[in-house]
């Protein structure tokens, strides 16, 4: 197995900078679109054969150094009694959002081994076919809480913040319950065979530092520490749009911190005392430009990335649906080529 | 005139912390909604009597220390030949966005004295009625460029970035033309009588530091330096969601830097060597909570704000439509009360 990605997660030296791409299995790929013509998004997530097929697509087409389980961060909410649908236009919709004690008390606990059996099957399927490491994932407690409370994506997250500021007891009860659920879900993925874990905290960046530090990061810490006491797979924590608070985030015991494009990667590493491997951080929109511009921006990130304890190349956010596939192939190749260490 | 706000802009000592609220004339006020029942948004912006009336409303109802001209950042784009409409559901729509050289060449130059006469009239109207300073404003070159290019608000700003990464010559031509237009528009406002200027850079935070530093901040600098050479009204620059890059932004010659709620106000001030008055920075969602929570958060911001060269209290973003008016009144009162210096 190509273990370059895992070595960099662990801070070991490697001969080139490994790369994978958030949402690398997705709509920009015609091969993915072909499958989506036949099945809807949720069906695809729950079918181990099809989910495996789209997970493998970018590894074969692009030559990335890791695969990531094809799924969605909202999948583990369903067995809690959440009525989830995906609208092509709006995105995810939760028809029974949790905004009060009564709806919180209705949330179910469940065993992911039973209720999310299809995830386990997909992972086992993939492990016998992949020649690169497989990344499992989950949303972080706060990010899942926003979907649960808002009932979908949001512009201003008013419901989440009404609860966070207005009923902190209930807010923390939600965070605590989600932390346990996510822990069990990730351990199930690890037992099934994933080689690393990424925890997406996509919406942490909407919160003021006071509340992040007092009421949110402690659940991230609890989650990661508990996983670490049961397993030694590398853990990537990706708090989107949080450059301003990376110093405090560096206390989290994840092996790798993912960053978006809003900060120079060497500055991010410095804020964390160069103690973490950094994953990132090209603006996904660069992939719409010419090869010259892509190369120039990749070179800049690679040169700055040398300062980090370790560097896993990635975009600063998920790849966008209409990104030209040829540019994506060029991107992966040029990262490999430019980062190759001479003999 | 109550000149506390202006004194703090200039870094002078005052006996309490002045406060105004972004979007303080707006939908959360029943008195504003009454007027909007009769006229649409664009008509309201262009009617000097009605625009004056809604500008004064929050001064009388809340007792804030400054008024801000009721208008919209897209108003000065219309005389450039932009077909602008406001949809209640979608927000602003520009029906002829600028994405290529041909549509850029079609943009008109104009004299704001003639084409935006209604703004001048509103300002003169207000100056004879207001007992607090009047803030004029404009969008910053980049933020206006995003609307011009996207044709409205956007999620990923793909068109803007396609141009920024893909055709930097045209991107910079747009930035340069907008910089001149904004300069002329703001000077017209100053000549008409505004006491201070705020430049909103609402979307700067979507850009990577490399491009902000090389291709965007120079236009902000040119704009502010040119205004400063013609006038001495204080200038507030508000780059939203840019906490990670405040150190570099502190080079801008604005008197005041506005910040959102994503960073502690004393940390922001420190990044700028405590050389700027800071405006901010309560999360607008705090105003949905109880008085206790509002007070607690105001106290925290005030206490940290003491470290700044000067502090103008504000929210970290515009006040939200459904904010309870009683809470807003309490907010203004408690800022005044808690910040009152003893004898």
Interface residues (C-beta under 8 A of the other chain):
Chain A: X156 X157 X158 X161 X162 X165 X166 X205 X208 X209 X210 X241 X243 X244 X245 X261 X262 X263 X264 X267 X283 X284 X285 X286 X288 X289 X290 X293 X297 X300 X316 X320 X322
Chain B: X156 X157 X158 X161 X162 X165 X166 X205 X208 X209 X210 X241 X243 X244 X245 X261 X262 X263 X264 X267 X283 X284 X285 X286 X288 X289 X290 X293 X297 X300 X316 X320 X322
